[in-house]
Structure formats: structure tokens, C-alpha cells
Amino acid sequence: MQVTVSNQGRAVASMTRLSVVDVLGRRVLPVTYSDNYLWLLPGERREIDVTFPADKRAVRVRAKAYNSPAAVG
């Protein structure tokens, strides 16, 4: 899967960490990311490739920066 992570705030989003979670909010493992623990400038966006087991269907990607609340999409 490919996800787009963007910083819509006015401050730098520091150490933004991605996690794949199931419908109950539990982490899906193993997962590989083309990039993780990102620093995003205001208005910056990045495309990240995410690979996880094919048998996981209903998953979401959670992004959490050190200085902001988590966002799930």
C-alpha cells in the first residue's frame, strides 16, 4: 500500500511515526516502511510505501508525531 503523510500545521512535525493498525487499534506486524520517523515541515507531504501480510484486510495507518496528536486514516 502507498500512503501520503502530510503536515497541515504551522510547526514542524517532529519524529512522525507510522503504524499499521487493525479495526481494534492493535498494531499489525510485521510491517516494512520505505521511510519512518519523519520530520515534516509545515505544508510538506511524503509518499510512503507500506508492506504487511496479505491476509490483513481491514487496516488503517496511524501517524503520530512527537509534538502532535495521532491521526488515523
C-alpha positions, -999 to 999 in steps of 0.1 A, spaced: 0 0 0 11 36 -5 2 63 20 6 100 19 17 117 51 13 155 53 19 182 78 -11 206 78 0 225 108 22 256 112 50 239 132 75 212 122 60 177 129 89 161 146 96 123 147 64 114 129 60 76 133 37 54 112 20 23 125 -4 -1 107 -34 -10 130 -64 -33 127 -100 -23 133 -95 -28 171 -65 -4 171 -39 -32 176 -6 -30 157 -2 -53 126 32 -69 125 55 -75 106 54 -43 86 81 -26 65 81 11 56 101 29 29 106 56 55 95 62 91 102 86 120 98 115 96 104 152 102 78 172 82 80 209 76 47 229 75 29 220 43 53 192 34 40 158 23 56 124 16 46 92 -1 55 61 19 53 25 7 40 2 34 42 -36 32 24 -60 55 9 -96 54 -16 -100 27 -42 -117 50 -48 -84 68 -77 -67 51 -93 -40 73 -62 -20 83 -55 17 88 -23 37 91 -18 58 122 7 87 122 19 102 155 43 130 158 62 137 190 46 172 192 10 164 179 -19 140 185 -22 108 164 -41 108 132 -56 76 117 -66 73 81 
